[in-house]
């Protein structure tokens, strides 16, 4: 009970500090208030805590996939793919870090001070090549494939929404057809005999610039309001996890 109370108190004080530091007017050239001198140290502590929290995700994923890997042979495929992807990501990230260090050392040889720096200079070119192969060769190909599969499933799901059961579905269907045809050469060719303002590409641009932008702003406002509400619940420790 005392531990939860301490956590709630620290959470409330930390949130209150950032709110007051932002809202209280400052003075001087830098427009700092009495809380601003401590902002650097508080941000440093926050960075450390975020790093610790960031490690919880991979650690929990490794633990859960290890238990699945050794628990049943029927569930061995997904944990195996996970560990292959994890090893691939660690390898690509390490090669990227070495490639960045290699570029710095190559530009300024005076930075070479340790044996590790000499090793990076000797092997950095090949590791830089591995990094480009991993990211731009394999990574982009896998990303494109996954996005293509996602687009296929989205189109499959949109089929149900596009059934003309009511007026809303009809408007959505008409807008989708106009945008799809207006974004490809076929739509331009089919309406090329019409004035510019009546061609499908003009209608598609109008739909994307006016109604679509308004809907995106509305969704963004709702998302921001939801994030603000969730943040307030976490700050005031009103969630079920803090009870």
N, C-alpha and C positions, 0 to 999 in steps of 0.2 A: 504493500500500500504506500509506504513512504517512497519507494523507488518511482512509482507512477506519479506521485505528487511532485517529486523533484524534476522529473522529465517534463511535466506540464508547466512547472514554474520556469524552467530554462527556455522552453519553447516560447512561452508568452513574453519573457523578457527580451529574447532575441528578436522576435517579431516586432515588439514595441520599439526596440532600438532603431531598426531600419525605418520604421514609419516616422518616428520623430526626427531622425536625422535627415529624412527627405523633406518633411513638412516645415520644420522650424526654419525661419529665414536666417540667412547667414550675413556676415559682415566682412569687410575688407576686400582685397583684390580677388581672392579665391572664393569669396562668399561662403565661408565656413562658419558653422555654429559650434557650440561647445562639445558636440558629439562627433564632429568630423575628424579630429585628430586620431580617434580610436578606430576609424573605419578600415584602415589598412590591416590592422591586427585582427579585427573581427572577420574580415574577408579571408585572411590567411587561415584562421580556424575553420571557417566555413568550407574552404577548399579542401582541407584535410578531412573533414567529416564527409564531404561529398565523394572524395576518393575512397574512403572506407565503405560508404554506402554503394558506390559503383561496383566494388568487388563482391558485394553480397550476391548480385545477380549471377555472374559466372560461377561463383562457388556453389550456389544452390542448383544451377543447371548441371554442373559436373556431378554433384552428389546424386541428384535424381536420375541422371542418365547412367551413372555407374550402378545404381541399385537395379535399374531396369536391365542393364547389360548382363548382370550376374544372376538375376532372378529367374528369367525365362528366356528360352531360345526363340520363342515366337516373337518377342519384342526386341530382338537383337539388332534389327535393321536400322531403326531410327537412332538409337544411341551410337551405333557405329558411324552413321552419317554425321551425327553431331560432332563426334571427336575428330573425324576427318576434317570437317569444316573449321573446328577450333584450331587444329594444328595448322591448317592452311592460313587462317587469319593471323595466327601468331608468327608464322614464317614470313608472310607478306609484310606485316607491321615491322618486324625486326629488320627485314631487308630495306624497307622504306626509311627507317631511322638511320641505318648504316649508310644508305645512299645520300641522305641529307648531310650527315657528318662528313662523308667523303667529299661532297661538293665544297663544304666549308674549308676542309683541310687542303683541298686542291687549289682553292683560290688564295689561301693564306698559309703557306708552309710553316710559318713561325708558330702556328698553333699546335704543331706536332710535338708532343712532350713525353708521351708514354709509348710503351710497346703496343698497346691496343690501338693507338693512333696510327702507328706504322702498319699494323695488320689491316686496318681499314683502308689505308692508302694502297696497299698491295692487292686487296681483294674487293675493293669497293666497286670497281667497274663491272665485274661479273655479277655481284650481288645487286647492283643497280639494274642490270639487265633482267635478273630474276624477278625483281620488284615490278618492273614494267610488264613482264610476261604474266605475273600473278594477277595484277590489278587490271591492266588494259587488255590482256589476252583472255584469261580465264574468268576474272571477276565480272567484267562487263558482259561477257557472253552469258554467264549464269544469270546476271541481273536482267539482261534482255529476255532470256527464256522465261524467267519467273514472271516478269511483267507481262509477257505475251500470254502466259497461262492465266494470270489474273484478269487480263482484259477479256479473255474467252469466257471465264466464269462470270464476269460482270455483264457481258452481253447476254449470256444465258439467263442470268437473273433478271435482267431488264426486260426480257421477253414477256414475263408475267406482268410486269408493271405497264407494259405498252398495250395490253389488251383493252380494246375500246369499250369499257364498261360504263364510263361516265364522261362528263365534259373534261375533267382534269386529265384523264388518261388520253383523251383526244388531243388536247393542247400539247401534252408532253410528246405524243407521237409525232404531231406535225412539226414541232420544234426540232425534234431529233432528226427527222428526215431532212429538213431544210439545212441543218448544220452539217449533217453527214454528206449530203450532196454538194453543199456550198464549199466544202473544204477540199474537194477533189476535182480534177480537171473535167470529169464527166458532167458535173453540175454546171460548170461554166459553159461547156459546149451545148448543153440542152437549152440554156437560156441566153445564148449569145446574141440572138436576134432581138432581144428586149432591150430597153434603155438600161443604162448602168445601174440606176437606183432600183430597178425591178429584177435584176439578175439574182440568182440564188446565192452567189458569193457575197453580195451586198446585204441580203437578208440575214445570212449566217453571221457576218460581222456585226450587224446590229443586234442580233440575239445574244451574241457573246459579249458585246460591249455594254449593253443596257440592261435587259432583264437578268442575264446571268451574273453581271457584276453586282446588281442589287441583291440577288439571292445570296451570293457569296458574302457580301457585307453583313446580311442578316444572320447567316450561319456563324460568321466570325464573332458578331456581337453576342450571340447566344453562347458560343464556346467560351468567350472571355468571361461572360457572366458566370458560367459554370465553374471555370477555373477560380474566379474570385470567391465564389461561395465555398468551393472545396478548400481554398487556402484559408478562409476565415474559420472554417470548421477545424482545420488542423491547428491553426494558431490558438484558438480558444479551447482546443482539446475536447471537442464535442463529438468526435467520431466514436464508433463502437470500439475501435482498437485502443482508445485512450480511457475507456471506462474502467 
